[in-house]
Amino acid sequence: MLFSRFTRSIKTILIVEDEPLVAFDNELRVVDAGYRVVATVDTQDEAIAVLEREEIDLVLADVNLSRGGSGIEVARVASERDIPVLFATGTCPGGAQQYAIGCLNKPYSAAELVGAIDAVDRLIRGKKPRTMPRHLSLFAAP
C-alpha cells in the first residue's frame, strides 16, 4: 500500500523521571502519540523492578533520580536486556553512549519528545530518521 503507516518497533515505554510535572507531561505526550506507558517511576530501584517484570521497547530516563538513584544504572540494566534507552535530561552524561541510543536535552517540546522517539524507532529499524529534533543527539547510525 502506498500510504500505509510503518509498523513501529517501539510500542511500550518505561518513563523514569524524578520531577513529577515532567513525568506527568511526558506520559501524556507519549500516550497522545499512541504509545503505551508501562510505568512511570522516579527511582532507580523501581525502574529496575519494572525492567525485570514487563515487556518494554524503550526506556525514557532522566539521569538524576529520586533517593540518589542514577538513570545511568537503569540504562546499564536495560542494555543488558537489549532494551534501548533514550536519556531525557538537562545535560547528557559523559559515557552515555555506552548504555543509551541517544540523549534528548531539556527543555524540549512535546513535538521534540515525540520526534525523538520516532527517530529512535527508525534507527532501531535500520532507517535514517526523517527529522532530528534540535535537542536530540543519537549515538548510532543506521
C-alpha positions in Angstrom: 0.0 0.0 0.0 1.3 3.4 -1.0 0.1 5.3 2.0 0.2 2.7 4.7 1.8 3.6 8.0 5.0 1.9 9.1 4.9 -0.6 11.9 6.6 0.8 15.0 9.3 -1.1 16.8 8.6 0.9 19.9 5.1 0.4 21.3 5.7 0.3 25.1 7.7 2.8 27.1 9.0 3.0 30.7 9.4 6.6 31.9 12.0 7.1 34.6 11.8 10.8 35.8 12.1 12.3 39.3 10.3 15.6 38.6 6.6 14.9 38.9 5.4 17.6 36.5 7.9 16.5 33.8 7.0 12.8 34.4 3.3 13.6 34.0 3.8 15.8 31.0 6.0 13.1 29.3 3.4 10.4 30.0 0.6 12.5 28.5 2.7 13.3 25.4 3.7 9.7 24.6 0.2 8.3 25.2 -1.2 11.0 23.0 1.3 9.9 20.3 -0.1 6.3 20.5 2.5 4.7 22.8 1.6 2.6 25.8 3.4 3.7 29.1 4.2 0.5 31.1 5.0 2.6 34.2 6.2 6.0 35.3 8.7 5.8 38.2 11.1 8.1 39.9 13.7 5.8 41.5 16.4 3.5 40.2 15.1 0.5 42.2 11.5 0.9 40.9 12.8 1.2 37.3 14.9 -1.9 37.6 12.0 -3.8 39.1 9.8 -2.8 36.2 12.5 -3.8 33.7 12.6 -7.3 35.3 8.9 -7.9 35.0 7.5 -6.1 32.0 7.9 -6.1 28.2 9.5 -2.7 27.3 10.5 -1.4 24.0 12.1 1.8 25.2 13.2 3.4 28.4 12.9 7.2 28.6 15.1 8.1 31.5 16.4 11.2 33.3 19.9 10.8 34.7 19.4 12.1 38.3 16.7 10.2 40.1 15.0 10.3 43.5 16.8 8.9 46.5 20.2 9.3 45.0 19.5 6.9 42.1 21.0 7.0 38.7 19.4 6.8 35.3 22.8 5.6 34.1 22.5 2.5 36.3 18.9 2.0 34.9 20.4 2.3 31.4 23.1 -0.3 32.2 20.5 -2.8 33.3 18.2 -2.1 30.3 21.2 -2.5 27.9 21.8 -6.0 29.5 18.3 -6.8 28.4 18.7 -5.3 24.9 16.2 -2.5 25.7 17.2 0.8 24.1 17.4 3.8 26.4 16.8 7.5 25.5 18.1 9.8 28.1 15.9 12.9 28.6 17.9 15.1 30.9 19.4 18.5 31.5 22.9 17.5 30.5 23.8 14.4 28.6 26.2 12.5 30.8 29.7 11.5 29.7 29.8 7.9 28.7 26.1 7.9 27.8 26.9 6.3 24.5 27.9 3.1 26.4 24.3 2.4 27.5 22.0 4.7 25.6 20.9 5.1 22.0 20.6 8.9 22.3 20.1 11.9 24.5 17.3 14.5 24.4 18.4 17.6 26.3 15.9 19.5 28.5 14.0 21.7 27.9 12.2 20.1 25.0 8.7 20.5 23.5 6.1 17.8 23.0 6.9 17.7 19.3 10.6 17.2 20.1 9.9 14.4 22.5 7.6 12.5 20.1 10.1 13.3 17.2 13.0 11.9 19.3 11.1 8.6 20.0 10.2 8.4 16.3 13.9 9.0 15.3 15.0 6.2 17.8 12.3 3.9 16.3 13.6 4.5 12.8 17.2 4.0 13.9 16.3 0.7 15.6 14.7 -0.4 12.3 17.9 0.5 10.4 16.4 3.6 8.8 17.6 7.1 8.8 15.4 9.5 10.9 13.1 11.7 8.9 13.8 14.7 11.1 16.1 15.4 14.0 14.7 17.4 16.9 17.2 20.1 17.7 17.8 18.9 21.3 18.4 15.3 20.2 21.7 13.5 19.9 21.7 10.0 18.5 24.7 7.8 19.2 24.3 5.2 16.5 23.8 5.4 12.7 21.6 3.1 10.6 
